């Protein structure tokens, strides 16, 4: 009932993040341990079959960080406590925004099955770096998988198969291509909309404070050598490519040995001489100011194609 409201007013997704943030910080503070929680919030608007299902994923440290950087483990927060707090705060927000009335809000608070849910059953051990990466990738995944989608050109239909949807009672979507695109467009974020938020110990402000602060008794770190910094910068692009495509661009495709970048060449003449030496230089003659007209096999100009108009059904 409430999901279409967030679809029409995407700005409320940011308020939803604030609600989750305040609930978690309040729950951690009740433990009586002074410190900051470490939270990373991810906004997702899609379910298994691309239906609009706004929810928040939270990558949370199971404790708080003291001012000196020491980490204190805390007991797990009861999900019922978070679920009720989220339910009350969201309904209060929607009433304040004029999206629902007081009467409907009161009725929904009295429902036995509220429709709100909180889950904290996924845990990653402290030393499992690969597990944290996979969990973060899951939280940042795309709305759909191309492997699950099939386009039927004869009928102009799209078939998408995924897990069983509890509400739709099926594990597939079958609809015209234009309707499928309209379904996808619902999940496109607005301009300058943040889908990832860093809170507490991971926030930009707190990280900046740690960088400026000198911890008493800590050894002063010597400045790094310029060659070390340059080498680290050169390898950053390879690390990012491996993160996305899971392929190491610095691994030789023939023998598997590690390769090293020895130079970055951007001089046209040097590039031409290298390609000529390798027998790979094959420039194409292209007119700069105008494009040559299309020709058929006999060298004659091809006749202009007639444009046809196909009306698109109104899906608004």
N, C-alpha and C positions, 0 to 999 in steps of 0.2 A: 504493500500500500504506500509506503514512504519512498521507495526507490525512485519513482519518476520525478519526485521533487528535486532530488540531487542531480538528476539528469538535466532538468531545465535550469537549475541554478548551481552550476559547478563550483561557484565560490563557497558553497556550504561544505565542500569536501575539505577545505582548509580548516574550517571550524570543527569539523569532525576530527581532524588531527589534533587540534588544541584540546578537545575533550579527552581523547585517549591519553595525550601527554599529561594533562592535569590529574587524571585518575591514577596513572602509574606513579607519578611523583608523590601524590598524596599517600598512596599505599606504601611506598618505600619509606616515607617519612614517619609512618606510624610504628616502624620497627624500633625507633629510638636511637638509631645510629646516625651520627652526623656524617654526611657525604653526599655526593652527587650520583644519580643513576646514569647509566650509559644506554641511550636509546637511539635507534634509527628507525624512522617511520616511513613506510612505503604505501602510497595510495594506489589501490586497484579498483577498477570499475567493472570488471568482466567476470563472468562465470565460465563454466566448462563449454557452454554452447553460445558464448558471446552475448548472453542476456545481460542487461545492465544490473550489476550487483555490486554496489559500492561497499567496500570494506577496507580495513587498514591492517597491514602486516607490520609487526614490530620485531626488530632484531634487538633483543634486550639482554644486557648482562644480568646474571642472577645475583645481583648485589649492588653495592655502591662503592664509589671511589672516594677515599679521603683526600684532603688537600695535599698531602705529601705523596699521593699516587698509590698508596696501599689500597688493596681491594678487599672488601669485607663481604663474604657470602651471606645472603639472607634467605629465609624460607620462601617457598613459592607462594605467590599471591593467590588467594582463593578466587576461582573464576566466577563464582556466584556473586561475590562482592563487586567485581569489575562489571559483570553483566548488568546488575541492577543500577549501578552508578551510571553506566553508559546509557541505559534505557531512559533514566530520568533526565540526564543532561541533554540528550538528543531531542526528546519531546519538548523540553523547555526551550531549546534553540528554535525549533520549528514553530512553536507558538509565538515566540518573540519576532520571528521573521514574517509572521502572518500566513505561513504555509498551511497550518492547521488551526483549529479552534480549541479553546479550553475544554469544551465538552468531549471532543474526540480524544484529546490528550488524557483526560481523566479516565475515559473508557479503556484506553490502551494500557494504562497503568494497572488497571484491575484485571486485565486478561491473565489467564493462567499460563498460556503459551505466548510469550511476548513477541517472538520473532527475532529478538536480539540474541546473539550468542558470542561467547568468548572461548577460545581454545588455546591452551598453553602446553600441549603434549609433545611438542618437538623440542628436543634438547641436543646440543652439540657439545662434546667434551672440550675442555680447555685447550688441549694440544691438537685438536683436529682442525688444522688450517683448511684442508681441502673440503671438509664438511661445511665450514662457514662460507666458503666460496660458493658451494652448490646451493646452500640455503639462500644466500643473497641473490644468486642468479634466478632462483625460483621466484623470489619476491619481485624481481625486476623483469620477469619474462614478458614476452609479447602477448597481445590478446588472443592470437590464434596461432596454430601450427599449419604450415603449408602441406605437411605430410598428411594431415587429416582432411584436407579440403580437396574436392574434386569438382571440376567444372564440366557440365554437360552442354557442349556447344549446340547440339541439335535442338535441345529444348530451351536453351538459354537459362538453365537452372544451376544452382550451386548446391552441392551436397557436402555437409560437414559432419564428421563423426567424432564423438568424444565420449566422456563418461556419462553415465545415466544421470539425467537431471531430475531432481525430486519433484520440482513443480510442474515441469512439462511432461513428465512420465515417459521420456524417450531419451535416446542417446545420440540423436542426430538432428540436424537442421536441413530442411529442403525448401528453397525459396528462389524466386527469380534473382538474377544477378544484380539488378538495380536495388532490390530490397536488401540484398546481402550487403551492398556497399553502404546503404543507409544505416544498417545495423553496426557496421564497422565504424562509421563516422561518429557514433555516439561516444566512442572511447578515445577520440582525439582530444588531447588536453588543449585548453585555451592558451593564448599567448601569455608568456611569463608565469604560467601555472607550475608550481613546484610539486613534483610527485615524490620527492625524497626529502626528508627533513631530519636534521641531526639535533639531538636534544641532550642536555645535561653535560656529561663528561666529554661527549663527542661533538658538542656544538662548536661553531667557529670562534665564538667569543672566548669560551673556556680554553680551547686549544691555543688561542693567541695569548691568553694570560699565562699559560704554562710555558710558552716559548719565551716570554719576556721575564719570567721569574727565575731567579737563581736559587736553587735548593741549597741550604747551608750544609757544608761538609762534603758536597759533591765535587768530584774532580773536574777541573777545567779541561774541556775537550780542545785539543789542538786543532787549528784550522786544517781542513783537508787539502791535499795537494791538488793543484789545478788539473792535472792529468786524470786523477781519480774522478773528479766531478765531471769532466768531459766524457770519460768512458761511461759513467752512469747515465748521462743524458743521452748518449748514442744508443744505449741498450734499452731505453725506456720504450721506444716505439715497438721494438720486437716483443717486449713483455706485454704490451697492450694488444698487439695483434694475436699473440698466443692466447690471451684471455678471451678474446671474442671468437676466434676461429679454431682454437685448440690445435694450431699448427705453428711450429717454430720456424720463422722465416730465416733464422741463422743456422739451420741444419741443412747440410748438403743433401739434395734429393737423390744423388747417385750412391754415395758411400755412407751417408748418415753422420759424417764427422762434423763438428762445429765449424762454422765459417766466421770470419771476422771482417768487419767493414774497414777497408783501408783508405778509402777516398770517396768523396762526394763530388761528382763531375757535373757541372752545369754549363760548360762552354760548348757551344754548338759545333765549332770546328773540331775540337777534340773528340766529341761524341761521334762525329761523322767519320773521322780517321779510324777510330776503334771499330765501328761497325763495318767499314770497308775492309779492314784487316780480317774480320771474322766472316766476311762474305754475307753480311746481313743488311747491307745498306741498299735500300730499294725505295727511294723517294718517289712520291707521286706528284705529278704536275697538276697543281690546283690554281685556278684563277682567283686572285685575291679580291677583286672588286665585283665580279659578277659570276654567277653560277651558270655553267653550260647547260643549255636546254636538253632534256632527255631525248635520246635517239633510239631508233629501232636497229635491228641487225644490218640494214642496208645503208645506214648512215643518214637516214632521213629523220626529220623531227617527228616525234611521236605526237599523235593528235591529243588534244586536251581531253581529260577524262570528265565525264559528266558527273556532277555531284547529286546524290540522292539524299532525301531527308527521311529519317525513320523516327517517328514520335516516340518519346520515352514516357512511360506511364507515370503519373503524378504519385509520388510516394510520400509527400509531405503530410 
